[in-house]
Amino acid sequence: MSGGKPSTDSDVAWVALGSNLGHRGRALALLRELLSRDGVAIEAASGEILTRPVGVTGQADFHNQVLRLRAPRSWSPQRWLEHARAAEIGAGRRDTYHWGPRRADVDILMLGEDGTIRVDTDELTVPHPEINNRPFVQRLLAQLGS
């Protein structure tokens, strides 16, 4: 199809998980379980690491991990965002303040088989604008071969 807008739908999403409240390891396990609903498969998972908080530093360290997810069919970026938000809420996320402590956090890092889909809306920017400012995210992505 020529002349049309390129599709941003994808069956693959690369996401970062984080938690710095409560039992952080259990929070990541619950996020993985919740993200595996609706036919979504975890194709690859990085190791789990502890990282210092960014932005607001007077809080507990974060437990982080990166996953490569595959949906049973192509999803819109909005559908991926809704899926991520539902997992956060299901794992106990409560609104705090920007860069504040959180029991459950899911960030969509990239979309597409090779991570090249670009999205820029009021709700979602992909690739995630902080990837290049977070060396730990780059290291975790590298574990997945991205």
Secondary structure by P-SEA (a helix, b strand, c coil): cccccccccccbbbbbbbbcccaaaaaaaaaaaaaacccccccccccccccccccccccccccbbbbbbbccccccaaaaaaaaaaaaaaaccccccccccccbbbbbccccccccccccccccccccccccccaaaaaaaaaacc
